Every structure is written in C-alpha cells, then in structure tokens.
Amino acid sequence: MAVTTRPDQSASTTRLVHIPPQLLPTRLPALAILVAGVAVAFLVGRDGSSIWQAGRVVATAVIAAAALHGVGWQPRWVRGLVAFSVGVVATAMGVGIGLPH
C-alpha cells in the first residue's frame, strides 16, 4: 500500500500579482491619469453655479480622455509630450487650488 503525502497548503496561500513588463508602460500611466481625472473633476465641480460646475467637469473629462488616448499605443515622443502637457496643467491647477486653501 503506497502512502502519498500532500504538500502543506497552509504554508503560503498568498500570491503576489505579476504584471507582465510589456503592460507597464501603458497601464500604469493610464490608471494614474484616470485617478487624477476623477479627483480633479471632483475638485473643480464643487464651487460655482450648477452650469459652471457641469462645464468644468465636462472639460476635465474631455482633457482626461484626450490624455488617456495619448498614452495608449502611441510613439514614445507622443507619450512624453502628453505627460509634459498634463504635468504643466496639473501644476498650474495645483497652485490655483492649493494657495487659497
């Protein structure tokens, strides 16, 4: 009679998430742009009349969508230009929002 043993399953049940290297250049910037777009839309949609709130939220969504398109499967120089442009606009917005508060 043969006795078979099982490996101890309680030793390690957690697994790390493995992201393939070819997905890193496109997925992480897109996720960062999406999170930043939602946060900025929330911040700019808090003050003013309802028409101005809606207009600012829509403008923010359009800019975030254009930035998401720019970091897709575009050449490296386009992604760099989009990153620089979004960084300049985000810095100006951060100064405009942060200084009054």
Secondary structure, DSSP 8 states (H G I E B T S, - for coil): --------TTS---------GGGHHHHHHHHHHHHHHHHHHHHHTSSS-HHHHHHHHHHHHHHHHHHHHHTSS--HHHHHHHHHHHHHHHHHHHHHHHTT-
